[in-house]
Structures are given as C-alpha cells and as structure tokens.
Amino acid sequence: MPKRPPVRVRLSPEAEADLLDILQWSEERFGQGAAARYAELVIQALRDLEADAGRPGARQRDELPPEVYSYHLAGSRDRVAGDRVRTPRHFILFQLRNDAVLDVLRILHDSRDLARHIPDELPEA
C-alpha cells in the first residue's frame, strides 16, 4: 500500500469489544502492568496507522476482501516508550473510507481465522 495522508481512526463496536477482551485477558493472565503495556502498544499502532495507513506492515491478505487490510501490532512494538511487549499477538483489521477515515473492523489474535471474523457488511468506502 502506498504512503497515505493522515486519517481519522474509528473503532467499530466489534473492535472496541475485542480490545476490552484482550486487555481483560492480559490483566487476568499477566497482571495489570502487562495489560497497560499492551494497551500502550495498541494505541501506538493506531497512531501509526492514523499517521500513515500505508506504513510498512499494512497489507492486503488473500483470505480477506480486497478493501480490508491487516496490520500486526509487532510493526509498532519498537515505537512504544518504556517497557515493550515482547511478543504481540494481534492484528488490526481495517478499511480506508474515502482516504479520510480508517475504520478499524476488528482486533484479532494472530492464530484466528481472520476472514471468519470480518463483518458480512463492510462500511461504505
């Protein structure tokens, strides 16, 4: 994907629920500090996509509709200040809308079948 101008990021209700589930699971398994680090990583990844949705690592995947892109949190791991998440395990699945809005459709674990969790109806591009 070529470099794009900055956009506004908007999380779908499903992506918001995904994020809450991820952070709750992280806190239960690894503690509050780990959940806070993961939250910072997600925020940094969203900022990175907001600044350039065509950044390295943002790509189309054969199993997804052509207008849906994925970005693995690992692509932003080194841009977080302080303690880093060693092994991030989630993709941000997104769609660009009119080059002004980036719709985050889902935030999914990288072991999941991504295509199975994309909404049947995508927001209008």
RAMO-V214505 format. One record per backbone hydrogen bond with DSSP energy under -1.0 kcal/mol. CO is the residue of the C=O (numbers start at 1). NH is the residue of the N-H. If there is no record, write none. Layout:
co:nh
CO:NH
CO:NH
This chain:
co:nh
8:102
10:104
12:16
13:17
14:18
15:19
16:20
17:21
18:22
19:23
20:24
21:25
22:26
23:27
24:28
25:29
26:30
27:31
31:35
32:36
33:37
34:38
35:39
36:40
37:41
38:42
39:43
40:44
41:45
42:46
43:47
44:48
45:49
46:50
47:51
48:52
50:7
52:55
55:58
59:70
61:64
65:68
69:94
70:59
71:92
72:75
73:76
76:79
77:80
89:110
90:73
91:108
92:71
93:105
93:106
94:69
95:103
97:100
97:101
100:8
101:97
102:10
103:95
104:12
106:93
108:91
109:112
112:114
114:117
115:118
125:98
